[in-house]
């Protein structure tokens, strides 16, 4: 563990101005983890020129510049940093690379820096890469094997990529090697480059501070990777490319509007007579559907056994109010024998009835993110009723809470309904299931729309934990990714996708799957079917009506609470 409470760091810029997102990144570091002591201004960066061939991009860039990309004077930054030096540096390298002089390196070395953040697009080489204690860090916008990164999120929209990658890298020595300090994979907003850019910029603001936390916890990565492939050389789209981009934007808007009006998703649940571990080596789910109907909404299947009976808990959706509740099926040899609707129902939405067995008792932890809590219900085996016994997390709108006991601790995996519901993985832990729960040091521990949101029971095979997660990169609940957990401690977490399970093509519900769970040697799945119909407009009207009603109710609740507080203050 490092003794130093605050790090010392420097930044590299290419002008006397700095973007708002970069300023916010620096502010977060200075408030939480580090002290800015050096600003290096590179003096040989070739500026991008406005030409007749790219005038369309420059004009729209000027018109739609956001607060995150707006430039502010470097003086504004320096006014907040009392012990910060500024140095203009020259390149001694060949064209296309920036190499610091020996004099500049000696000056930088005197500052005893822990790391340097590079906010330029230069090809940095030489001794500067090994001078800071933890190296030189840089933000890479886009897949490093495909995109140069100077245009943040543009080429992903232009090429209709499903995801946009962003990485915080440590530049390696020798060249062409990097260390990935933090990575995010975001759904590309295909209807606007500017919205896509703002999305990724707003997410990376706190990354450097989070890496500092990781360093202090001795979980700093030291694994180097070789940069493979050749990134796109062009930085600014030509007028022709920008016109193609604009046409693509209009097309994507039209598709989105059509989907909003006429698209509806149906879900069904089914059984596969194989143990859940077998799907580690199986890329497709062969499911026997419990209902051979095309217009159902049963999803998120979990099951438990009580004596000779097997019970299946699922989410059922009430189309009239577009709100979910929990229904219970009784299964006999995989066949449905009875249905109990609304076995668990509250005024707000309820889904994902995660089942947990502990101490001879059966518990259910449903998703109740609208209540902003994670609550646990206990099964009364005499009556079959569920009774709420404890709120595990209060004030956190957790989605799809999934719990496991491992290495003497309880671990809760979920996403956050307020932010990154499909993408940001949060972990909480406790020594006791009914004790107090603490957030993981690195929350959110992962940002990846392809493999973050929980998708069912975590299981173990050959002493390795596998965590199912949703892949929502192409569509919500498109397929299930099985993550192999490599590290799980209170200060560190690492997992990687081992395989993906796809819905079986040609089946009744072949457009997606987003839950896998087990009971005995049987595996449960759900499946999605997408329907396009004019009658779906009516369902969408109900959805809008329900959302407006919910918003109105929330406003009234907040006003009532505010009036109650004010009245209490007057009395006291």
VEXDREN-2710 file (C-alpha; in Angstrom, 1 decimal):
% VEXDREN-2710
k/r/px/py/pz
1/UNK/0.0/0.0/0.0
2/UNK/1.3/3.4/-0.9
3/UNK/2.1/5.8/1.9
4/UNK/1.5/9.0/-0.1
5/UNK/-2.0/10.3/0.4
6/UNK/-2.1/12.3/-2.8
7/UNK/-0.4/11.7/-6.1
8/UNK/1.5/14.3/-8.1
9/UNK/0.6/14.4/-11.8
10/UNK/1.1/16.4/-15.0
11/UNK/-0.9/16.9/-18.2
12/UNK/0.1/17.3/-21.8
13/UNK/-1.9/19.7/-24.0
14/UNK/-1.4/21.2/-27.5
15/UNK/-2.6/24.7/-26.9
16/UNK/-3.3/27.3/-24.3
17/UNK/-6.9/26.3/-24.1
18/UNK/-8.5/23.1/-22.7
19/UNK/-11.9/21.4/-23.3
20/UNK/-14.6/21.4/-20.6
21/UNK/-14.5/17.6/-20.3
22/UNK/-10.7/17.7/-19.8
23/UNK/-11.2/20.4/-17.1
24/UNK/-13.8/18.2/-15.3
25/UNK/-11.4/15.3/-15.4
26/UNK/-8.7/17.3/-13.8
27/UNK/-11.1/18.8/-11.2
28/UNK/-12.2/15.3/-10.2
29/UNK/-8.6/14.2/-9.8
30/UNK/-7.6/17.2/-7.8
31/UNK/-10.7/17.0/-5.5
32/UNK/-10.3/13.2/-4.8
33/UNK/-6.8/11.8/-5.4
34/UNK/-4.0/13.9/-6.9
35/UNK/-2.3/17.3/-7.2
36/UNK/-1.6/18.8/-10.6
37/UNK/2.0/20.1/-10.5
38/UNK/3.0/20.4/-14.2
39/UNK/1.4/21.4/-17.5
40/UNK/3.3/20.6/-20.7
41/UNK/2.3/22.4/-23.9
42/UNK/3.5/20.7/-27.1
43/UNK/4.6/23.3/-29.6
44/UNK/5.0/21.3/-32.8
45/UNK/1.5/19.8/-33.3
46/UNK/0.2/20.2/-36.8
47/UNK/-3.2/21.9/-36.6
48/UNK/-6.2/20.6/-38.5
49/UNK/-7.0/23.1/-41.3
50/UNK/-10.3/24.1/-42.7
51/UNK/-10.4/23.1/-46.4
52/UNK/-13.0/23.0/-49.1
53/UNK/-13.1/19.2/-48.9
54/UNK/-14.2/19.1/-45.2
55/UNK/-16.1/22.4/-44.7
56/UNK/-19.4/20.7/-44.0
57/UNK/-18.0/18.9/-40.9
58/UNK/-16.4/22.1/-39.6
59/UNK/-19.5/24.2/-40.0
60/UNK/-21.8/21.7/-38.2
61/UNK/-19.1/21.1/-35.5
62/UNK/-19.2/24.9/-34.9
63/UNK/-23.0/25.0/-34.7
64/UNK/-23.4/21.9/-32.5
65/UNK/-20.5/22.3/-30.1
66/UNK/-21.6/21.1/-26.6
67/UNK/-20.6/22.3/-23.2
68/UNK/-18.2/19.3/-22.8
69/UNK/-16.2/20.2/-25.9
70/UNK/-16.2/24.0/-25.5
71/UNK/-12.8/25.4/-25.0
72/UNK/-11.7/27.4/-21.9
73/UNK/-8.5/29.2/-21.2
74/UNK/-5.7/27.4/-19.6
75/UNK/-5.4/30.4/-17.2
76/UNK/-8.7/29.3/-15.7
77/UNK/-7.2/26.0/-14.8
78/UNK/-3.9/27.5/-13.4
79/UNK/-5.8/29.9/-11.2
80/UNK/-7.1/26.9/-9.2
81/UNK/-3.7/25.3/-9.0
82/UNK/-1.3/27.1/-6.7
83/UNK/1.8/24.9/-7.2
84/UNK/1.6/24.2/-10.9
85/UNK/4.4/24.9/-13.4
86/UNK/3.9/25.4/-17.2
87/UNK/6.5/24.5/-19.8
88/UNK/6.5/24.8/-23.5
89/UNK/8.2/21.7/-25.0
90/UNK/9.6/21.1/-28.5
91/UNK/9.9/17.9/-30.5
92/UNK/13.2/16.4/-31.4
93/UNK/11.7/13.5/-33.2
94/UNK/11.0/12.6/-36.8
95/UNK/7.8/13.8/-38.4
96/UNK/4.7/12.2/-37.0
97/UNK/6.3/11.5/-33.6
98/UNK/7.0/13.7/-30.6
99/UNK/10.2/13.0/-28.6
100/UNK/11.1/15.2/-25.7
101/UNK/14.5/16.8/-25.4
102/UNK/17.0/15.8/-22.6
103/UNK/16.5/19.3/-21.1
104/UNK/12.7/18.9/-21.0
105/UNK/13.0/15.4/-19.5
106/UNK/15.3/16.7/-16.7
107/UNK/12.8/19.5/-16.0
108/UNK/10.0/17.0/-15.8
109/UNK/12.0/14.6/-13.7
110/UNK/12.4/17.3/-11.0
111/UNK/8.7/17.2/-10.4
112/UNK/8.7/13.6/-9.2
113/UNK/5.4/12.8/-11.0
114/UNK/3.4/9.7/-10.4
115/UNK/1.7/9.9/-13.8
116/UNK/1.0/12.1/-16.8
117/UNK/-2.2/12.4/-18.7
118/UNK/-1.9/13.1/-22.4
119/UNK/-4.7/15.2/-23.9
120/UNK/-3.2/15.3/-27.4
121/UNK/-3.2/13.0/-30.5
122/UNK/0.6/13.0/-31.0
123/UNK/2.6/9.8/-31.4
124/UNK/4.5/10.1/-28.1
125/UNK/7.9/8.3/-28.0
126/UNK/11.1/8.3/-26.0
127/UNK/12.0/8.7/-22.3
128/UNK/8.9/10.5/-21.3
129/UNK/7.0/7.2/-21.3
130/UNK/9.0/5.8/-18.4
131/UNK/9.7/8.9/-16.5
132/UNK/6.5/9.1/-14.3
133/UNK/6.2/6.4/-11.7
134/UNK/3.0/4.9/-13.2
135/UNK/3.6/6.0/-16.8
136/UNK/1.8/8.3/-19.3
137/UNK/-1.9/7.8/-19.6
138/UNK/-4.1/8.7/-22.6
139/UNK/-7.7/8.4/-23.6
140/UNK/-8.4/6.2/-26.7
141/UNK/-11.8/7.0/-28.3
142/UNK/-12.8/4.1/-30.5
143/UNK/-11.5/0.5/-31.0
144/UNK/-7.8/1.0/-31.1
145/UNK/-7.4/-1.5/-34.0
146/UNK/-9.9/0.4/-36.2
147/UNK/-10.0/4.1/-35.3
148/UNK/-7.5/6.8/-34.8
149/UNK/-9.6/8.3/-32.0
150/UNK/-9.2/12.0/-32.9
151/UNK/-12.9/12.2/-33.8
152/UNK/-14.7/11.0/-30.7
153/UNK/-17.5/8.7/-31.7
154/UNK/-18.0/9.9/-35.3
155/UNK/-16.9/6.9/-37.3
156/UNK/-18.9/4.5/-35.2
157/UNK/-22.1/6.4/-36.1
158/UNK/-20.9/6.6/-39.7
159/UNK/-20.3/2.9/-40.0
160/UNK/-23.4/1.9/-37.9
161/UNK/-21.2/0.1/-35.3
162/UNK/-23.3/-1.4/-32.5
163/UNK/-20.9/-0.2/-29.8
164/UNK/-18.4/2.6/-29.2
165/UNK/-15.3/1.7/-27.3
166/UNK/-13.3/4.0/-25.0
167/UNK/-10.2/3.1/-23.1
168/UNK/-7.8/4.8/-20.7
169/UNK/-4.4/3.5/-21.6
170/UNK/-0.9/3.5/-20.2
171/UNK/1.4/4.1/-23.1
172/UNK/4.0/1.3/-23.3
173/UNK/7.7/1.2/-24.0
174/UNK/8.7/0.2/-26.6
175/UNK/6.1/1.6/-28.9
176/UNK/3.0/-0.3/-30.0
177/UNK/2.3/-1.7/-26.5
178/UNK/-0.3/-0.4/-24.1
179/UNK/-1.7/-1.2/-20.7
180/UNK/-5.5/-1.0/-20.5
181/UNK/-6.2/0.8/-17.2
182/UNK/-10.0/1.2/-17.7
183/UNK/-12.3/0.4/-20.5
184/UNK/-15.9/1.1/-21.4
185/UNK/-18.1/-0.3/-24.2
186/UNK/-21.2/1.9/-24.9
187/UNK/-24.2/1.4/-27.2
188/UNK/-23.6/3.7/-30.2
189/UNK/-26.2/6.5/-30.5
190/UNK/-26.7/6.0/-34.2
191/UNK/-29.0/9.0/-34.6
192/UNK/-26.4/11.7/-33.7
193/UNK/-22.6/11.9/-33.6
194/UNK/-22.8/14.8/-31.2
195/UNK/-25.0/12.8/-28.7
196/UNK/-22.7/9.8/-29.1
197/UNK/-19.7/12.0/-28.4
198/UNK/-21.3/13.6/-25.3
199/UNK/-22.2/10.2/-24.0
200/UNK/-18.7/8.9/-24.0
201/UNK/-17.1/12.1/-22.8
202/UNK/-19.5/12.3/-19.8
203/UNK/-18.6/8.8/-18.8
204/UNK/-14.8/9.1/-18.8
205/UNK/-14.6/12.2/-16.6
206/UNK/-14.0/10.2/-13.4
207/UNK/-11.9/7.4/-14.9
208/UNK/-8.4/8.7/-14.0
209/UNK/-9.6/9.2/-10.3
210/UNK/-10.9/5.7/-10.2
211/UNK/-7.6/4.3/-11.5
212/UNK/-5.8/6.2/-8.7
213/UNK/-8.1/4.5/-6.2
214/UNK/-7.1/1.1/-7.8
215/UNK/-3.4/2.0/-7.5
216/UNK/-3.7/2.8/-3.8
217/UNK/-5.5/-0.5/-3.3
218/UNK/-2.6/-2.3/-5.1
219/UNK/-4.9/-3.6/-7.9
220/UNK/-3.1/-1.6/-10.6
221/UNK/-2.8/-3.5/-13.9
222/UNK/0.7/-4.3/-15.2
223/UNK/-0.2/-6.5/-18.2
224/UNK/0.9/-5.1/-21.6
225/UNK/-1.0/-5.6/-24.9
226/UNK/0.4/-5.3/-28.4
227/UNK/-1.6/-2.9/-30.6
228/UNK/-2.7/-5.0/-33.6
229/UNK/-4.3/-3.8/-36.8
230/UNK/-4.0/-0.4/-38.4
231/UNK/-6.3/2.4/-37.4
232/UNK/-8.1/4.7/-39.8
233/UNK/-5.7/7.3/-40.9
234/UNK/-8.2/10.0/-41.8
235/UNK/-9.3/12.3/-39.0
236/UNK/-11.8/14.7/-40.6
237/UNK/-14.6/13.4/-42.9
238/UNK/-14.8/14.8/-46.4
239/UNK/-17.9/16.6/-47.6
240/UNK/-19.1/13.4/-49.4
241/UNK/-18.6/11.3/-46.2
242/UNK/-20.5/13.9/-44.2
243/UNK/-23.4/13.9/-46.6
244/UNK/-23.5/10.1/-46.4
245/UNK/-23.4/10.4/-42.6
246/UNK/-26.3/12.9/-42.7
247/UNK/-28.4/10.5/-44.9
248/UNK/-27.7/7.7/-42.5
249/UNK/-28.8/9.8/-39.5
250/UNK/-32.2/10.5/-41.2
251/UNK/-32.6/6.8/-42.0
252/UNK/-31.8/5.8/-38.4
253/UNK/-34.3/8.4/-37.1
254/UNK/-37.0/7.0/-39.3
255/UNK/-36.3/3.4/-38.1
256/UNK/-36.4/4.5/-34.5
257/UNK/-39.7/6.3/-35.0
258/UNK/-41.2/3.3/-36.8
259/UNK/-40.1/1.0/-33.9
260/UNK/-41.5/3.3/-31.3
261/UNK/-44.9/3.2/-33.0
262/UNK/-45.3/-0.4/-34.3
263/UNK/-42.7/-2.6/-32.5
264/UNK/-43.6/-4.7/-29.5
265/UNK/-41.7/-7.4/-27.7
266/UNK/-43.2/-10.6/-26.4
267/UNK/-41.5/-13.0/-24.0
268/UNK/-41.9/-16.7/-23.1
269/UNK/-40.2/-19.1/-20.7
270/UNK/-39.0/-22.6/-21.3
271/UNK/-36.9/-25.5/-20.1
272/UNK/-33.8/-27.2/-21.3
273/UNK/-33.1/-30.7/-19.8
274/UNK/-29.4/-30.0/-19.3
275/UNK/-27.5/-28.7/-16.3
276/UNK/-26.5/-25.1/-16.5
277/UNK/-22.8/-25.9/-16.6
278/UNK/-23.2/-27.6/-20.0
279/UNK/-23.9/-24.2/-21.6
280/UNK/-20.3/-23.2/-21.1
281/UNK/-19.6/-25.2/-24.2
282/UNK/-22.9/-24.6/-26.0
283/UNK/-23.5/-21.4/-28.1
284/UNK/-27.2/-21.9/-28.7
285/UNK/-30.1/-22.5/-26.3
286/UNK/-32.4/-25.3/-27.3
287/UNK/-35.6/-24.5/-25.3
288/UNK/-38.9/-26.4/-24.8
289/UNK/-41.4/-23.6/-24.4
290/UNK/-43.9/-23.9/-21.7
291/UNK/-46.5/-22.2/-23.8
292/UNK/-46.8/-22.6/-27.6
293/UNK/-48.3/-19.1/-28.0
294/UNK/-46.9/-16.0/-29.8
295/UNK/-48.4/-13.2/-27.7
296/UNK/-47.2/-13.8/-24.1
297/UNK/-45.2/-11.9/-21.7
298/UNK/-43.5/-14.3/-19.2
299/UNK/-39.9/-13.5/-18.5
300/UNK/-37.1/-13.9/-15.9
301/UNK/-37.6/-17.5/-14.9
302/UNK/-36.3/-18.7/-11.5
303/UNK/-37.3/-21.9/-9.7
304/UNK/-37.2/-23.6/-6.4
305/UNK/-38.2/-27.0/-5.0
306/UNK/-40.4/-27.6/-2.0
307/UNK/-40.7/-31.2/-1.2
308/UNK/-41.8/-33.1/-4.2
309/UNK/-43.0/-29.9/-6.0
310/UNK/-41.1/-27.7/-8.3
311/UNK/-42.2/-24.0/-8.5
312/UNK/-41.3/-21.6/-11.2
313/UNK/-41.4/-17.8/-10.6
314/UNK/-41.6/-15.5/-13.5
315/UNK/-42.3/-11.8/-14.4
316/UNK/-45.7/-11.3/-16.0
317/UNK/-46.6/-8.0/-17.6
318/UNK/-49.9/-6.2/-17.3
319/UNK/-50.3/-4.5/-20.7
320/UNK/-52.9/-2.1/-19.4
321/UNK/-50.6/-0.3/-17.0
322/UNK/-47.3/-1.7/-18.4
323/UNK/-46.2/-2.9/-15.0
324/UNK/-44.8/-6.2/-14.0
325/UNK/-45.7/-8.6/-11.2
326/UNK/-44.6/-12.1/-10.2
327/UNK/-46.5/-15.2/-11.2
328/UNK/-45.9/-18.8/-9.9
329/UNK/-46.2/-22.0/-11.9
330/UNK/-46.2/-25.5/-10.5
331/UNK/-44.2/-27.9/-12.7
332/UNK/-44.4/-31.7/-12.9
333/UNK/-41.7/-33.4/-14.9
334/UNK/-41.2/-30.2/-16.9
335/UNK/-45.0/-29.9/-17.6
336/UNK/-47.1/-27.0/-16.3
337/UNK/-49.8/-28.2/-13.8
338/UNK/-51.1/-25.0/-12.2
339/UNK/-50.7/-21.2/-12.4
340/UNK/-50.9/-18.7/-9.5
341/UNK/-51.1/-15.1/-10.9
342/UNK/-49.9/-12.1/-8.8
343/UNK/-48.3/-14.2/-6.2
344/UNK/-46.1/-11.1/-5.5
345/UNK/-47.4/-7.7/-6.5
346/UNK/-46.8/-4.1/-5.4
347/UNK/-48.0/-0.8/-6.9
348/UNK/-44.7/-0.3/-8.8
349/UNK/-43.0/-2.6/-11.3
350/UNK/-41.6/-5.9/-10.1
351/UNK/-39.5/-8.4/-12.1
352/UNK/-36.5/-10.7/-12.0
353/UNK/-37.5/-12.9/-9.0
354/UNK/-34.0/-14.1/-8.1
355/UNK/-34.3/-17.3/-5.9
356/UNK/-31.9/-17.9/-3.1
357/UNK/-31.6/-21.0/-0.8
358/UNK/-30.0/-20.5/2.6
359/UNK/-30.2/-22.3/6.0
360/UNK/-33.0/-24.5/4.8
361/UNK/-35.1/-21.4/3.9
362/UNK/-36.1/-20.1/0.4
363/UNK/-35.8/-16.4/-0.3
364/UNK/-36.7/-14.2/-3.3
365/UNK/-35.0/-11.0/-4.2
366/UNK/-37.2/-9.4/-6.9
367/UNK/-36.2/-6.3/-8.9
368/UNK/-38.1/-3.3/-7.4
369/UNK/-35.9/-0.4/-8.7
370/UNK/-38.9/1.9/-8.8
371/UNK/-39.1/1.6/-5.0
372/UNK/-35.3/2.4/-4.9
373/UNK/-34.5/-0.6/-2.8
374/UNK/-33.4/-4.2/-2.8
375/UNK/-35.7/-6.2/-0.6
376/UNK/-35.6/-9.9/0.3
377/UNK/-38.8/-12.0/0.7
378/UNK/-39.0/-15.2/2.7
379/UNK/-41.2/-18.1/1.6
380/UNK/-43.8/-19.4/4.2
381/UNK/-43.7/-23.1/3.3
382/UNK/-47.0/-23.7/5.1
383/UNK/-49.0/-21.2/3.1
384/UNK/-46.8/-20.7/0.1
385/UNK/-46.9/-16.9/0.7
386/UNK/-44.0/-14.6/0.4
387/UNK/-43.2/-12.2/3.3
388/UNK/-40.9/-9.2/3.1
389/UNK/-38.3/-9.6/5.8
390/UNK/-35.4/-7.2/5.1
391/UNK/-34.4/-4.3/2.9
392/UNK/-30.8/-5.1/1.9
393/UNK/-30.1/-1.8/0.0
394/UNK/-32.0/1.4/0.6
395/UNK/-32.0/4.4/-1.8
396/UNK/-30.3/2.5/-4.6
397/UNK/-32.4/1.7/-7.7
398/UNK/-30.8/-1.7/-8.3
399/UNK/-31.7/-3.7/-11.4
400/UNK/-31.6/-7.5/-11.6
401/UNK/-29.9/-8.1/-8.2
402/UNK/-28.1/-11.4/-8.2
403/UNK/-26.6/-12.7/-5.0
404/UNK/-23.9/-15.4/-4.4
405/UNK/-21.9/-16.5/-1.3
406/UNK/-18.2/-16.8/-2.1
407/UNK/-15.1/-17.0/0.1
408/UNK/-17.1/-16.3/3.3
409/UNK/-18.8/-13.2/2.0
410/UNK/-22.1/-12.4/0.3
411/UNK/-21.9/-10.6/-3.1
412/UNK/-24.7/-8.7/-4.8
413/UNK/-24.4/-7.9/-8.5
414/UNK/-26.7/-5.4/-10.2
415/UNK/-26.9/-2.3/-12.4
416/UNK/-28.3/1.1/-11.7
417/UNK/-31.7/2.2/-13.0
418/UNK/-30.7/5.9/-12.8
419/UNK/-27.5/5.5/-14.9
420/UNK/-26.2/2.8/-17.2
421/UNK/-28.9/0.3/-16.6
422/UNK/-27.7/-1.9/-19.5
423/UNK/-24.0/-1.2/-19.0
424/UNK/-22.7/-0.3/-15.6
425/UNK/-22.1/-3.2/-13.2
426/UNK/-22.2/-2.5/-9.5
427/UNK/-21.1/-4.9/-6.7
428/UNK/-22.1/-4.8/-3.0
429/UNK/-20.8/-7.1/-0.3
430/UNK/-21.6/-8.2/3.2
431/UNK/-20.4/-10.7/5.9
432/UNK/-24.0/-11.6/6.6
433/UNK/-27.0/-11.9/4.2
434/UNK/-29.1/-9.9/6.6
435/UNK/-26.3/-7.6/7.7
436/UNK/-25.1/-4.3/6.4
437/UNK/-24.0/-4.1/2.7
438/UNK/-21.1/-2.0/1.5
439/UNK/-20.4/-0.8/-2.0
440/UNK/-17.3/-2.2/-3.9
441/UNK/-14.3/0.1/-3.9
442/UNK/-14.3/0.4/-7.7
443/UNK/-18.1/0.8/-8.4
444/UNK/-19.0/0.7/-11.2
445/UNK/-16.6/-2.2/-11.6
446/UNK/-17.4/-2.6/-15.3
447/UNK/-18.9/-0.6/-18.1
448/UNK/-19.8/-2.8/-21.0
449/UNK/-23.2/-3.0/-22.7
450/UNK/-22.3/-6.4/-24.0
451/UNK/-21.8/-8.2/-20.7
452/UNK/-22.6/-6.2/-17.6
453/UNK/-26.4/-6.4/-16.7
454/UNK/-27.1/-9.6/-14.7
455/UNK/-28.9/-12.4/-16.6
456/UNK/-29.4/-15.1/-14.0
457/UNK/-27.8/-17.6/-11.6
458/UNK/-24.0/-17.4/-11.0
459/UNK/-22.7/-20.9/-11.0
460/UNK/-19.4/-22.7/-10.4
461/UNK/-17.5/-25.3/-12.5
462/UNK/-14.0/-26.6/-11.9
463/UNK/-13.5/-24.0/-9.1
464/UNK/-14.3/-21.2/-11.5
465/UNK/-17.3/-18.8/-11.1
466/UNK/-19.4/-18.0/-14.2
467/UNK/-21.7/-15.0/-14.2
468/UNK/-24.4/-14.7/-16.8
469/UNK/-25.0/-11.2/-18.2
470/UNK/-27.1/-9.6/-20.9
471/UNK/-25.6/-8.6/-24.3
472/UNK/-27.7/-5.5/-25.2
473/UNK/-25.4/-4.1/-27.8
474/UNK/-27.7/-4.9/-30.8
475/UNK/-31.0/-5.1/-28.9
476/UNK/-32.3/-5.3/-25.4
477/UNK/-31.8/-8.9/-24.2
478/UNK/-30.3/-10.0/-27.4
479/UNK/-28.2/-12.9/-26.0
480/UNK/-26.5/-14.0/-22.8
481/UNK/-22.8/-13.7/-22.2
482/UNK/-21.2/-16.1/-19.7
483/UNK/-18.5/-14.1/-17.8
484/UNK/-15.6/-16.0/-16.2
485/UNK/-14.8/-14.3/-12.9
486/UNK/-11.0/-14.1/-12.5
487/UNK/-10.8/-11.8/-9.4
488/UNK/-13.5/-11.1/-6.8
489/UNK/-12.4/-9.1/-3.7
490/UNK/-13.6/-6.0/-1.9
491/UNK/-10.9/-3.9/-3.6
492/UNK/-10.6/-5.6/-7.1
493/UNK/-12.8/-7.2/-9.7
494/UNK/-12.0/-8.8/-13.0
495/UNK/-14.1/-10.9/-15.4
496/UNK/-14.0/-11.8/-19.1
497/UNK/-16.6/-13.1/-21.5
498/UNK/-16.0/-16.8/-21.9
499/UNK/-18.8/-17.5/-24.4
500/UNK/-22.2/-16.2/-25.6
501/UNK/-25.5/-18.2/-25.6
502/UNK/-27.7/-17.2/-28.5
503/UNK/-31.4/-17.8/-29.0
504/UNK/-32.1/-20.7/-31.3
505/UNK/-32.8/-19.5/-34.8
506/UNK/-36.1/-20.6/-36.2
507/UNK/-37.7/-21.2/-32.8
508/UNK/-40.9/-19.6/-31.6
509/UNK/-39.1/-16.9/-29.6
510/UNK/-35.8/-16.5/-31.6
511/UNK/-35.2/-12.7/-31.3
512/UNK/-33.4/-12.7/-27.9
513/UNK/-32.8/-14.3/-24.5
514/UNK/-31.8/-12.6/-21.3
515/UNK/-32.2/-14.9/-18.3
516/UNK/-30.7/-18.3/-17.5
517/UNK/-31.2/-20.1/-14.2
518/UNK/-31.2/-23.6/-12.9
519/UNK/-33.1/-26.0/-10.6
520/UNK/-31.5/-29.3/-10.1
521/UNK/-30.2/-30.6/-13.5
522/UNK/-32.7/-28.5/-15.5
523/UNK/-31.9/-25.1/-17.0
524/UNK/-34.5/-22.4/-17.4
525/UNK/-34.5/-19.8/-20.2
526/UNK/-36.6/-17.0/-21.5
527/UNK/-36.9/-15.9/-25.1
528/UNK/-38.0/-12.8/-27.0
529/UNK/-40.2/-12.4/-30.1
530/UNK/-40.4/-9.1/-31.9
531/UNK/-43.8/-8.2/-33.5
532/UNK/-44.6/-5.4/-35.8
533/UNK/-48.3/-4.5/-36.0
534/UNK/-50.6/-1.4/-36.3
535/UNK/-52.4/-2.7/-33.2
536/UNK/-49.2/-2.2/-31.2
537/UNK/-49.8/1.6/-31.3
538/UNK/-52.5/1.0/-28.7
539/UNK/-50.1/-0.7/-26.4
540/UNK/-47.6/2.2/-26.8
541/UNK/-50.4/4.7/-25.9
542/UNK/-50.9/2.7/-22.6
543/UNK/-47.1/2.9/-22.0
544/UNK/-47.0/6.6/-22.5
545/UNK/-50.1/7.1/-20.3
546/UNK/-48.6/5.0/-17.6
547/UNK/-45.2/6.8/-17.7
548/UNK/-47.0/10.2/-17.5
549/UNK/-49.1/9.0/-14.6
550/UNK/-46.1/7.7/-12.8
551/UNK/-44.2/11.0/-13.3
552/UNK/-47.2/13.0/-12.1
553/UNK/-47.4/10.7/-9.0
554/UNK/-43.7/11.2/-8.3
555/UNK/-44.0/15.0/-8.5
556/UNK/-47.0/15.0/-6.1
557/UNK/-45.0/12.8/-3.7
558/UNK/-42.0/15.1/-3.8
559/UNK/-44.2/18.2/-3.2
560/UNK/-46.0/16.5/-0.4
561/UNK/-42.7/15.6/1.2
562/UNK/-41.4/19.1/0.8
563/UNK/-44.5/20.6/2.4
564/UNK/-44.2/18.1/5.3
565/UNK/-40.6/19.1/5.9
566/UNK/-41.4/22.8/5.8
567/UNK/-44.3/22.4/8.2
568/UNK/-42.1/20.4/10.6
569/UNK/-39.5/23.2/10.5
570/UNK/-42.2/25.8/11.4
571/UNK/-43.4/23.7/14.3
572/UNK/-39.9/23.1/15.7
END
